Protein backbone atom coordinates (compact mmCIF):
# COMPACT_ATOMS: atom_id res chain seq x y z
CA UNK A 1 0.00 0.00 0.00
CA UNK A 2 2.79 2.40 0.97
CA UNK A 3 4.63 1.73 -2.27
CA UNK A 4 1.46 2.37 -4.27
CA UNK A 5 0.92 5.74 -2.55
CA UNK A 6 4.57 6.69 -3.05
CA UNK A 7 4.33 5.74 -6.71
CA UNK A 8 1.14 7.81 -7.09
CA UNK A 9 2.73 10.80 -5.29
CA UNK A 10 5.79 10.65 -7.54
CA UNK A 11 3.51 10.55 -10.58
CA UNK A 12 1.56 13.56 -9.29
CA UNK A 13 4.82 15.38 -8.57
CA UNK A 14 6.07 14.69 -12.09
CA UNK A 15 2.78 15.95 -13.63
CA UNK A 16 2.84 19.02 -11.40
CA UNK A 17 6.46 19.77 -12.34
CA UNK A 18 5.60 19.32 -16.02
CA UNK A 19 2.73 21.79 -15.73
CA UNK A 20 4.89 24.27 -13.82
CA UNK A 21 7.55 24.01 -16.54
CA UNK A 22 4.89 24.83 -19.16
CA UNK A 23 3.77 27.84 -17.15
CA UNK A 24 7.37 28.98 -16.83
CA UNK A 25 7.83 28.76 -20.61
CA UNK A 26 4.66 30.77 -21.15
CA UNK A 27 5.75 33.44 -18.68
CA UNK A 28 9.17 33.67 -20.33
CA UNK A 29 7.55 34.12 -23.74
CA UNK A 30 5.19 36.73 -22.31
CA UNK A 31 8.09 38.58 -20.68
CA UNK A 32 9.95 38.64 -24.02
CA UNK A 33 6.86 40.05 -25.79
CA UNK A 34 6.43 42.69 -23.10
CA UNK A 35 10.10 43.67 -23.39
CA UNK A 36 9.70 44.11 -27.17
CA UNK A 37 6.53 46.12 -26.64
CA UNK A 38 8.30 48.31 -24.06
CA UNK A 39 11.09 48.98 -26.54
CA UNK A 40 8.58 49.90 -29.24
CA UNK A 41 6.68 52.22 -26.92
CA UNK A 42 9.87 53.95 -25.77
CA UNK A 43 11.06 54.40 -29.35
CA UNK A 44 7.67 55.83 -30.29
CA UNK A 45 7.86 58.25 -27.37
CA UNK A 46 11.30 59.44 -28.44
CA UNK A 47 10.13 59.82 -32.05
CA UNK A 48 7.05 61.77 -30.95
CA UNK A 49 9.14 64.03 -28.74
CA UNK A 50 11.53 64.68 -31.63
CA UNK A 51 8.65 65.49 -33.96
CA UNK A 52 7.19 67.94 -31.44
CA UNK A 53 10.56 69.70 -31.17
CA UNK A 54 10.92 69.77 -34.96
CA UNK A 55 7.38 71.10 -35.45
CA UNK A 56 8.01 73.82 -32.87
CA UNK A 57 11.16 74.92 -34.71
CA UNK A 58 9.33 74.92 -38.05
CA UNK A 59 6.44 76.92 -36.56
CA UNK A 60 8.87 79.48 -35.15
CA UNK A 61 10.68 79.70 -38.47
CA UNK A 62 7.45 80.05 -40.43
CA UNK A 63 6.22 82.71 -38.02
CA UNK A 64 9.40 84.68 -38.72
CA UNK A 65 8.91 84.26 -42.47
CA UNK A 66 5.29 85.38 -42.10
CA UNK A 67 6.39 88.57 -40.35
CA UNK A 68 8.97 89.21 -43.09
CA UNK A 69 6.32 88.72 -45.77
CA UNK A 70 3.97 91.14 -44.01
CA UNK A 71 6.76 93.72 -43.74
CA UNK A 72 7.63 93.34 -47.43
CA UNK A 73 3.96 93.51 -48.39
CA UNK A 74 3.59 96.72 -46.35
CA UNK A 75 6.67 98.23 -48.04
CA UNK A 76 5.30 97.31 -51.49
CA UNK A 77 1.93 98.85 -50.64
CA UNK A 78 3.61 102.05 -49.42
CA UNK A 79 5.82 102.19 -52.53
CA UNK A 80 2.71 101.71 -54.68
CA UNK A 81 0.97 104.61 -52.91
CA UNK A 82 4.03 106.85 -53.37
CA UNK A 83 4.23 105.85 -57.04
CA UNK A 84 0.55 106.56 -57.55
CA UNK A 85 0.97 109.91 -55.81
CA UNK A 86 3.98 110.77 -57.98
CA UNK A 87 2.16 109.69 -61.16
CA UNK A 88 -0.85 111.75 -60.10
CA UNK A 89 1.38 114.77 -59.50
CA UNK A 90 3.17 114.39 -62.83
CA UNK A 91 -0.14 113.96 -64.72
CA UNK A 92 -1.57 117.01 -63.02
CA UNK A 93 1.39 119.17 -64.01
CA UNK A 94 1.22 118.20 -67.71
Secondary structure, 3 states (H helix, E strand, C coil): CHHHHHHHHHHHHHHHHHHHHHHHHHHHHHHHHHHHHHHHHHHHHHHHHHHHHHHHHHHHHHHHHHHHHHHHHHHHHHHHHHHHHHHHHHHHHC
